C-alpha cells in the first residue's frame, strides 16, 4: 500500500437520525454492525467504504478509519466497534502490533472488539501471525463486497472466517506444536520487501506489482534492489529460485 502522507485517522459522526437508522436496519434485514477500517492506503479505504458502507443496504456502519498502528489503537479505543478490518502491513509495527495493544478490548466479555484481517498478502506467516495475535479471520483483498459484508457479520457473531486457501495454513500451524524454523535470510527483509519478493517470484512485472501493492514502479524497483542486496543475489531469476526453494511462492 502507498504512503499515507498527511493521512490522519478519522472518526465518523454519530450517524443518521433515529428514524433513518430504523429504516436502514429494516432494509438490511435488521442486522447492524459498527466497523473500523485500518489500512495505510487512503484510496483502498475509500473504495472499501463505498462498497460496504452503504448502511441502508449492507447493515455495515463505518465509524472510523486509521492509517497506521498508533491511529488504529486510538480510533478503536475511542469508538469501540464490533469489528475491525485490519491490514497486516502497517506503519508502526503492523497488524500484529495493533492486536497486541488491543488485547484488552478483544477479551472484554461484555463488548468484545473482533478483528478480521483484510490484506493483499496470502503468505502463511502473515496469516498465522495475526491469527496467533487474536484475529478471528483473514481474507484477501480479492474478496467481493458481498462476501466481505458476510464475513464481517460472521466475525461479529464469533465465527472464524478465512479465504479458502488460507484455512489450510492455520490448520497446519495449530496442528503442530513445533515452532516454525527461523530463516535468518528472510528475517533480514521488511514486510513490504517480502511482498515484492513473492510477487516477483510469481512472475509479476514491476507495473503489475506496483498496481497490486498501491505503490509506484520506482518504489518497486527500490524494494527489488534492496532484496537482491540483502540476499546477495544478482537478478530476479536467482530471486525466483531462492523463493521457490523456501516455498514462498
N, C-alpha and C positions, 0 to 999 in steps of 0.2 A: 504494500500500500504506500501511497505517496506521502510526502512531507505534509505535516498538518499546519506548518507556518504559524500564523497567529490564531489558529483554530482554538476555540475555547469551549469548555463544557457549557451545555445549555439545558436548563431545566424548564420544561414546558409549564404553562399556566395551569390553573385549576381545572380547565376543561369547559365544556359547554354547560348551559343551564340545565336544571334538573329535568325539565320536560323533554329537551333534546336528548339527554342521556337515556331516558326511559325508552324513547323511540329507537335510539341506536341499539340498545340492548335487545329490543324485540326483533329488529331486522337481523341481528347477528345470532339469533337463536337463543338469546338470553345469556350467552357466555360473554364474560368480560375479563380482560387480563391487562395489567399495567406492566409496561416493558421499558427497559433502558437499553439503548444501543451503544455499544462500546467498540469503536473501530477508528483507526488513526487516519482514515481517508474520508474526507467530508463528502465527496461525491458518492461513495458507496453508501454512507449513512443516509444521504438524501434519497437515494434510489430505494433502499430498504423501507424507509418510512413511507415513500409514495406507494410502494407495493403492498405493505401490510398495515399501514397506519390509518386507513380509512375505517374508523371505528364503527361506523354505522353498518358496514358490510362485513368486517372481519371480527369485530369484538376486541381488537387489539388497540390499546391506547398507549402511544409512545409518550412517556412522561419525562424522558431525559436522554441526553447524549453525552458522550465523552470521547476524547481522542488519545488519552494516554492513561497510565496507571493512576497517577495522583487525581486526575479529574474523575476517573471512573469511581474510585473509592469515595470521593467527596459526593458525587451525584447519587450513587447508590445508597450511601448512608443517609442522605438528605431526603430522598423520595421513597425509599423502601419499596421498590417494585416487587411484583410477584416473580418476574422472570427477567434475567439479564442476557441479552445476546452479546457474547463476548468473543472478540477476535483473539487469536492465540499470540500473535506477534504485535506488541505494542511498545512504544517508547516508555522507558521507566521500569522495565523488568518483565513485560509480557503478561499474558493472561494468567499464568500461574501465580504471579505476584498479586494480582487483583484478588484471586481466590484466597490466597493466604491471608491477606489483610481484611477480607470479608468473612472469615471463618465463623465469627460470632453471629453474623446475620444469617448464614446458612443453617446454623444449628439452633436458631430460635424456633422452638416448637410451636409457638403461637402464630408467628408471622414469618415463616422461612422465606428467604430470598433464594431462588433457584437459578442456576446458571446453565445456559445452553451455548456451547462453543459453536461459532459460525466462522469458518476460516477457508482460505484458498488452499491451505496445506492439507494433504491427506497422508502425511508422514506418520508412521507408527509412534515415534517418540513424542510427537506433538499431541496425538490423540491420548496416549497413555498418561502423559504428563498432566493434562488438565483434568482427566477423569480421576487420577490419584489425588489431585488438588481439591476435588469435590464437585466438579461439574456433573450435571445429570445427563448430559448427552453431547454429541459432536456431529455436526452436519457441515458439508462443504458448500461453498458459495455457488455451486451449480444447482442447488435446490430450487424448486419452483416456489412462487409466492404462496400458493395454496398449501403446499406441503410444509412450508416454513410455519405458516399460521397453525396448522395442525400440530406440528412439533412443539410449538410454544405452549399450546394448551395441554398437551400430554405432559410436558415437563412441569407445568403449573400443578398438575394433578399428582405429580410424584413419579411418573414413569421415566424410564431411561430410553433415550432416543438416539439412534445412530444412522448415518448414511450406510447403505447395505454393506459395502466392502470394509467399512471401518469397524464393524462389530467384531469381526474376527480378531483384530488387533487386541481388543480389550479382553476377549475371552482367552486368548493365548497368554496375555500378560498376567491375568489374575489366576489362571490355571496353574502357573508355575510360581514357586516361592523363591526361585533363584533370581538374584538381582541381575539386570542386563549388564553385559560386559561393557567396560568403559573403552571407548575408542578415542585415544588421545589426539589423533589427527582430526577427527570430526569435531572434537571439542574445541579446536582452535578457531572454528568458523562461527560467525554470528548466525543468529536465526535466519536473517534475510539472506546471507550467503548460502545457507543450506537450501533455502527455497530455490534460489537461482541455480545452484548445483543440480538439484533434482530435475528441473525443467530443461537444463542444458543436456543432461544425460538422457532425457526422453526425446531429444531431437528437436526441441523448440528453437526457432530463430530468435534473435535478440528482440526484434519488434514484437513477436508473439509473447515473449516473456514480459516485456515492458507493459503490454496490454493486460496480461494476466495479473500482474502484481501492482498495477496502477503506478508505475514509475517510468522514468524516461529511459530511452535507449542508452544514453550516455551513462546513466546510473547503473544499468545492467552491465555495461562494459567494465565499469569500475569494480563491480562486485566480482565479475569473472576474473579480472586481473588479480584481485585480492585472493580469491580462492586458489588460483594457479600458483601464486607466490607462496601462500601458506602451506600448500600440499606439495610444493616443489615439483609441479607438473609443467609440461611445456605447451600443451594445446588442449582443445576441447575433446579430441579423440581419447587422449590419455585420461582426461577427466571422466568421460563416459565409462571407460573400462574400470576406473577407480570406484566409481559409484555403483556400477553393476556388481563388482566383486563384493561390495558391502551390502548388497540387496537394498539400495536406497532408491532405486528407480521404480 
